[in-house]
Amino acid sequence: MNEPRLLLVDDEVPFIEAISKRLKKRNFNVDMAHSGMEALEKLSKDDFDPEVVILDVKMPGMDGIETLEEIKRKHPLVEVIMLTGHATVPSAIDGMKKGAFDYLMKPCDMEVLVTKVGEAVAKKRAQESKIIEARMKDIMRRKG
């Protein structure tokens, strides 16, 4: 199976670089962004097309919740895992209501993160397969 494609979004450069290295060692294809705006720019390009975004909640400028809303509006199939050192129950509920796949606390256990990413990738790939299957059925119905 293809390497899962991830986009890490966090304004804390040492943190994001460390997580990126650890995920790459586990055969993930990883790109990084240091702000919500940079993440949206990367998502708008066709050269990477991440399946999962790991997104920090607290960032200067466009915060994680605003970024999540834009990602889900423009790229509804991309799964988003919210990652924060500042979790509150209301922000977690807000993120989940707005389409986040899950919400994890920093520092998070690497195996927990890898498991959640695997689940998110599986969900996205299953959704894409259903869409392709529905399109194929529609094409066959029109030809028949």
Phi, psi and omega in degrees: 000151180297150175298132176298137180260123184238148171239119177265130182233113181197140179279350179272097186302311181300322180297310184293325178292320179294314179297318180302312179300317182293323179288322179297324177296338179261021175068035171261143174270114191239135170237161183231150171222147184253009176202164177298318180297317179297321178298315180295322177297315180295322179292334182281347178269147183270000187278349181235309176054069180293149177272328182225137173249128173258114196236124175288144180280313185266106176219149176293155182075236179284115182281178185296322180293317177297318179296317177304313181301317180292319179300312183292329179289317185268333184223069189299336181275344179291128178273143183235125174254119179277134182227124183209154172263000186235041186290138170230155180301315180299320180290325177294315179297317180299315179297318180293320179297329183270008170109007178295142178289318179199174186222116183238149179271143170273146345287139182252147178299130184300321180293325176295315179298313180299319178297314180296320178297316178301318178295318180294318178297315180300318179297313181297315181295324177294319178297316179297320179297319178296320179296315179298316179300316179296320178295319180296317179299318180296317179296315180295321179296318181291326180285327186285000000 
